[in-house]
Each structure stands twice: as structure tokens, then as C-alpha cells.
Amino acid sequence: MIRKLTYVATLFAGLTCFSAAHADDYYQELGGKEGVEKIVDNFINEISFDQDIVTFFEGTDITRLREKLIEQFCHESGGPCEYTGDSMKDVHAGMKITKAQFNRVVELLQAAMDDAGTPQTAQNRLIRSLAPMRPDIIHR
């Protein structure tokens, strides 16, 4: 019985280490801190040139937006960050964002990651990590 419990504990510890290493690999695949910052900077730049999307950011504190996006992308990719921003539901309440506008922002994020040289697998993983937030962002 003790041998069996030791085996289970060892297996669990190994899976936990694998999971943590796997998450860290994902963060590193995005380029670590510098890569995430570059993605976010590119993303903000992409938004600034899109006349249909930039209007949603009028009056936004861009420094805070940058900080919270870095935290969010870092956290979602298993990096050493904690997201301290508001919920997506609260941030986007009353904005009346359509599915098409949401999809356009995803396209801008993909372009930002392409410009940062982010591998396609990491791009897909980040978008997949962010996808559950979609219902909290689209409001019409």
C-alpha cells in the first residue's frame, strides 16, 4: 500500500512538473517577457491604424492598456504574471461590440504576432487561451 501511494505521489509530482514546464514552454514560445511586450506593442500599433476599431479605444489610458495586456497575455501563456485588470465583461460593458468587430481585433492580434515573429503554434495557443473571453466582449 505504501509503495502504491509513493508511486501515485511520484506520478502526481511528475505531472505537476510537466504541466508547469509545459506552461513555461508556451510562455517561452511567445518569446518570454520581451516577446509578449513586442506582441502587445505591435497589437496596440495595429489597433491605432484600424479606423473601425480604434474608436473603441478613444479616451483609453494606453499605458494602462499596455500594462494589462502584457499581464493578461503573460498569465494566459503560463508566464510569471498575474492579471490584475478588470474583468472582460466589465471592461467591454456598453461598448456594443459585434462579432465582426471582435473577429477584426483577433485578426489584428494575429498580424501583431506575425510581425513579432511568433511561431504559428504559439499564436494558435494564445488565441485559444483568450477565446473563452469572447462572450464577455461581444454585446450585440
N, C-alpha and C positions, 0 to 999 in steps of 0.2 A: 504494500500500500504506500509506504514512504517512497519507494522507488518510482511508483506511478505518479505521485504528487510532485516529486522532483522533476520528472520528465515533463509534466504539464506546466510547471512553473518555468522550466527552461524554455519550453516551446513558446509560452506566452511572452517571456522576456525577449526571445529571438524575434517574434513577430512584431513586438513593440519597437525594437531597434530597427527592424526592416522598414516598418511604417515611417518612423522618424527619418531614417536615411532616405527613403523613397520621397518623402515630402521635401527634404532638403535638396535632393536631386532636382526636383521640379523648380524650386526657387533658383537654384544654380543654373538650370537650363534657361531661365529667363534672364540670366546674367547677374544674379545676386543683386545687391543694393544698387550698383551702378546701372545694371540693365533695367531694373524696374524704374529707376529715375529717368532713364532715357526714354523708355516706353511712355511714361506719363508726360514727359516734356513734349515728345512727338505728338501724343494724343491731344494735349491742350493746343498745340500748334495746328493740328488738323481741324479741330473744332473751330478755331479762330478764323479759318478760311471758308468755312461752310456757312453760307448766308442763312440757310434754313435752320441750322442747329445752333449757331452762335447766339441767336436771340434768347434762347433758354438760359444763357449764362450772363445776361446783362445784369449788372449790379452784383455779380458774384465776386467774392474775395478770392482772386485767382491764387494767391499764395496759400490760403487755407485749402482751396480745392486741390492744389498740387499735393499738399501735405497729406490730405485724407485719401486721395487716390493712391499715393505711394504706400500708405499704411494698408489700404484695402487690398491692393494687388500683392503686396508682400505677404500679408496674412493669408490670403486665399491660396497662395502658392507654397505655403508651408514655411515661409521665412520667419525670422525672429521678430516679427512685428505684431502688435495688437491694434486692431482697428478701433479708434476712439471717436469716430464721427457719428452722426445721427443715422437713424435707420433709413433705408432707401425709401420706404413708404412715407416717412416724414419729409425727407428732402424733396421728393417729387410730388407731394400732395398739391393739388390745384394747378399743376402745370399742363394738364390735358395732353400728355404725350401720346401720340398714336403709335401703332405697331410699325408703320413705315418709318417714323422718326426714330424709334428705338432701333430698328434694323439699320438705319443710316449711321447711328452712333457706333454700332457694332462694326460696320464697315470702316469707319474712321479709326477705331481701335486696331483693327487688322492692318490698316495702312501704317499706323504708328509702329506696330510691331514689325512689319516688313522693313520699314525704314531703320529700325533699331537692329536689324539682322537677327531677330528672334526666330529660332527654329520653328517650323510648322507644327511639330508635335507640342511644343510648349505653348504656342498660340492657341491651339485647339483646347489644351488643358485649361488655360486661363479663361477662355470664353465659356467652356463647360462649367468651370467653377463659379463664374458670375451669372450664368443663365438662371439659376433659381430666383434671382432678384427681379427677373422680368415682370412678374405680376404686381410687384410693388412699385414699378416705374410707369407702366402703361396705365393711363387713366381714361381712355376713351376708345 
